[in-house]
């Protein structure tokens, strides 16, 4: 048999379900998810392997109108995928026909000459009566190679998507070892788990002002234990106070589920030490963005 492989980019507006789809395809969590938009800040690579096939998926931050250097960095990271992939999955969600942000993505697709599939996600949540008109409307806007309704949450339509992708792969090398599922480092995965819990437990705009860096990861000798020290960066003293909470309640609400998930990922007990530091206006400081991994 001929080995088939390719890079597959996933693009779309914020909170459309790109990371949920990647996790669904891989059968494990490699990208954090939350109900809040703009959760994904970095490109995440997920590697899907089966007999004589390797698909390298590139999950990207949501394409949106930029306001700060952080947002510009996120969108630039997403748009770079156009030059790097063999197949592009453009994702929208079941809903209004004229979503301005989704329609703006059509402008970015104009110069893309390789296979491009349109995914209409969240068919489990919207009215099926709007699906056919939405498919027809988008088919008139661009000649997509396929339009596939899916639910990344339930898996509906994902088998059809995978069949379409297999049929479009070309002979190529195995880019990553077969046992590898993501290219992300352990420290990155740890920081993302913590950041996800901030998004899930802290209200309003504060999660968008938070970044997480891992200071140390130490295995305790002769013990089934890993000690992790991580720092949460915020933009002001008031944000620091909110994140810590009265009597440390909020930081405990973030830390406990993060620790439990990290124990599942790492397969050992985890001691998680979280501290909060003010990094004034870091989302608007290009030097701070580079230092914090953006």
C-alpha positions in Angstrom: 0.0 0.0 0.0 1.0 3.6 -0.6 1.4 5.7 2.5 -0.9 8.8 2.4 -0.4 11.9 4.5 -1.1 15.6 4.6 -1.5 18.7 6.7 -5.1 19.9 7.3 -5.8 23.3 8.6 -8.9 24.2 10.6 -10.0 27.9 10.5 -13.1 29.8 11.5 -14.5 32.4 13.8 -14.0 32.2 17.6 -16.1 29.7 19.5 -17.2 27.8 16.4 -15.9 24.5 17.6 -12.5 24.0 16.0 -10.8 22.6 19.1 -13.8 20.4 20.0 -13.5 18.9 16.5 -9.8 18.3 16.9 -10.3 16.5 20.2 -13.2 14.5 18.7 -11.0 13.3 15.8 -8.1 12.3 18.0 -10.2 10.7 20.7 -8.4 12.6 23.4 -8.0 16.2 24.6 -5.1 18.0 23.1 -6.8 21.5 22.8 -8.6 23.3 25.6 -12.2 24.3 25.2 -14.6 26.7 26.9 -17.9 28.4 26.2 -16.0 31.7 25.9 -14.8 32.8 22.5 -11.1 33.3 21.7 -10.0 30.5 24.1 -7.4 29.2 21.6 -4.4 31.5 21.4 -1.8 29.3 19.8 -1.8 26.9 16.9 -2.2 23.4 18.1 -1.1 20.4 16.1 -2.9 17.1 16.5 -1.7 14.0 14.7 -4.1 11.3 13.6 -2.7 7.9 12.6 -4.2 4.8 11.1 -2.8 2.0 8.8 -0.8 3.7 6.0 -2.4 7.1 6.8 -1.3 10.2 8.8 -3.3 13.4 9.0 -1.7 16.3 10.7 -4.4 18.7 11.9 -3.6 22.4 12.6 -6.1 24.0 15.0 -5.9 27.8 14.9 -7.1 30.7 16.9 -10.5 32.2 15.8 -10.3 34.8 13.1 -11.8 38.0 14.4 -11.5 41.7 14.3 -8.2 42.7 16.1 -8.0 45.3 18.8 -4.7 44.6 20.6 -1.3 43.2 19.7 -2.4 39.9 21.4 -5.4 39.7 19.0 -3.2 40.6 16.0 -0.8 37.8 17.0 -3.6 35.3 17.3 -5.1 36.2 13.9 -1.7 36.2 12.2 -1.1 32.7 13.6 -4.4 31.5 12.1 -3.8 33.1 8.7 -0.3 31.6 8.3 -2.0 28.2 8.0 -3.1 29.1 4.5 0.5 28.7 3.3 1.3 25.5 5.2 -1.5 23.0 4.6 -2.7 20.7 1.9 -6.4 20.8 2.8 -8.3 23.5 4.5 -11.4 23.0 6.7 -13.4 26.3 7.0 -15.8 26.0 9.8 -19.0 28.0 10.5 -22.0 27.1 12.7 -25.6 26.5 12.0 -27.4 29.8 12.5 -27.8 33.1 10.7 -27.1 33.2 6.9 -25.2 36.5 7.1 -22.7 36.2 10.0 -20.3 39.1 9.3 -17.3 37.5 10.9 -17.8 34.2 9.0 -18.4 36.0 5.7 -15.2 37.9 6.1 -13.3 34.7 6.1 -14.3 34.3 2.4 -12.0 37.1 1.6 -9.1 35.1 3.0 -10.1 32.1 1.0 -9.9 33.8 -2.4 -6.3 33.0 -3.0 -6.4 29.4 -1.6 -6.1 27.0 -4.6 -6.0 23.6 -2.8 -8.8 21.5 -1.5 -11.2 23.5 0.8 -14.1 21.9 2.7 -16.8 23.9 4.4 -18.0 22.4 7.8 -21.3 23.6 9.2 -20.9 22.8 12.9 -23.4 22.6 15.9 -26.1 20.9 13.9 -27.2 19.3 17.2 -28.1 22.8 18.6 -29.7 24.6 15.7 -32.8 24.2 13.6 -32.4 21.6 10.9 -34.8 23.6 8.8 -32.1 26.3 8.3 -29.4 23.8 7.2 -30.3 23.4 3.5 -30.7 27.1 2.9 -27.4 27.8 4.7 -25.6 25.2 2.6 -27.1 26.6 -0.6 -26.2 30.1 0.4 -22.5 29.3 1.0 -22.3 27.1 -2.1 -23.2 30.2 -4.1 -20.5 32.3 -2.4 -17.6 29.9 -3.1 -17.0 26.6 -5.0 -16.1 24.5 -1.9 -14.9 20.9 -2.7 -17.5 19.7 -0.2 -20.0 21.1 2.3 -20.4 18.8 5.4 -22.8 19.4 8.3 -21.3 18.1 11.5 -21.6 18.1 15.3 -18.1 18.2 16.8 -19.7 17.7 20.2 -21.7 14.5 19.4 -19.6 13.2 16.5 -22.5 13.4 14.0 -21.0 13.8 10.5 -17.4 13.4 11.6 -17.1 9.9 10.0 -18.2 11.4 6.6 -15.6 14.2 7.1 -12.8 11.7 7.7 -13.9 9.7 4.6 -13.7 12.9 2.6 -10.2 13.7 4.0 -8.8 10.2 3.3 -10.0 10.4 -0.3 -8.1 13.7 -0.8 -4.8 12.7 0.8 -1.8 12.2 -1.5 1.2 9.9 -1.2 3.6 11.4 1.3 5.9 10.7 4.2 5.1 10.0 7.9 5.7 13.5 9.3 5.6 12.4 12.9 6.3 9.1 14.8 3.1 7.0 14.9 2.8 7.1 18.7 2.9 11.0 18.7 -0.5 12.7 19.0 0.6 16.4 19.4 3.8 18.4 19.0 3.0 20.5 22.1 5.5 20.4 25.0 4.5 19.1 28.5 4.9 22.7 29.9 2.5 24.0 27.2 -0.1 21.4 28.0 0.1 22.2 31.7 -0.2 25.9 31.1 -3.2 25.4 28.8 -5.0 23.2 31.3 -4.7 25.9 33.9 -5.8 28.6 31.5 -8.8 26.6 30.6 -9.9 26.4 34.2 -9.6 30.2 34.5 -11.9 30.5 31.5 -14.4 28.1 33.1 -14.4 29.6 36.6 -13.7 33.3 36.3 -16.4 35.6 34.9 -16.6 38.4 32.4 -13.4 39.7 30.7 -10.7 38.7 33.3 -9.8 35.4 31.5 -8.7 37.4 28.4 -6.3 39.3 30.6 -4.6 36.1 31.9 -1.6 34.2 30.6 0.0 31.2 32.3 3.7 30.2 32.4 5.1 27.1 34.0 8.0 27.9 36.2 9.1 24.4 37.3 8.1 20.7 36.9 9.9 18.5 39.4 9.5 14.8 40.0 9.7 14.0 43.7 12.3 11.2 44.2 11.0 7.9 45.3 7.4 9.2 45.2 4.7 9.0 42.7 4.4 12.8 42.7 5.1 15.7 40.4 5.5 19.2 41.8 4.4 22.0 39.4 4.9 25.7 40.0 3.0 27.9 37.6 2.4 31.6 37.4 -0.7 33.4 36.2 0.0 36.8 34.7 -2.7 39.5 34.8 -2.7 43.2 33.8 -3.6 45.0 37.0 -3.7 44.7 40.8 -7.5 44.7 40.8 -7.4 41.7 38.4 -5.0 40.0 40.7 -7.3 40.5 43.7 -10.3 39.0 41.8 -8.3 36.0 40.6 -7.0 35.2 44.1 -10.4 35.8 45.6 -11.4 36.4 49.2 -9.4 34.0 51.4 -7.9 32.5 48.2 -11.2 30.9 47.2 -11.0 31.8 43.5 -7.5 30.6 43.0 -8.4 27.3 44.8 -11.5 27.0 42.5 -9.1 27.2 39.5 -6.3 25.1 41.0 -8.2 22.1 42.2 -9.8 21.0 38.8 -6.5 21.9 37.1 -4.7 19.6 39.4 -7.1 16.7 39.0 -7.0 16.9 35.2 -3.2 17.1 35.2 -3.1 14.0 37.4 -5.1 12.2 34.7 -2.8 13.4 31.9 0.4 12.7 33.7 -0.7 9.5 35.5 0.8 10.6 38.9 -0.2 12.7 41.8 0.3 16.4 41.3 1.2 19.1 43.7 0.2 22.4 42.0 1.5 25.7 43.2 -0.2 28.7 41.5 0.9 32.3 42.0 -0.5 35.5 40.4 1.7 38.2 39.1 0.8 41.6 37.7 2.4 42.1 34.2 1.0 45.5 33.4 -0.8 45.8 30.1 0.9 42.6 28.8 -1.7 42.1 26.0 -0.6 45.4 24.5 3.2 45.0 24.9 4.9 43.1 22.1 7.9 42.3 24.2 5.7 40.8 27.0 3.8 38.9 24.4 6.9 37.2 23.1 8.1 36.5 26.7 4.8 34.9 27.5 4.7 32.7 24.4 2.7 34.7 21.9 
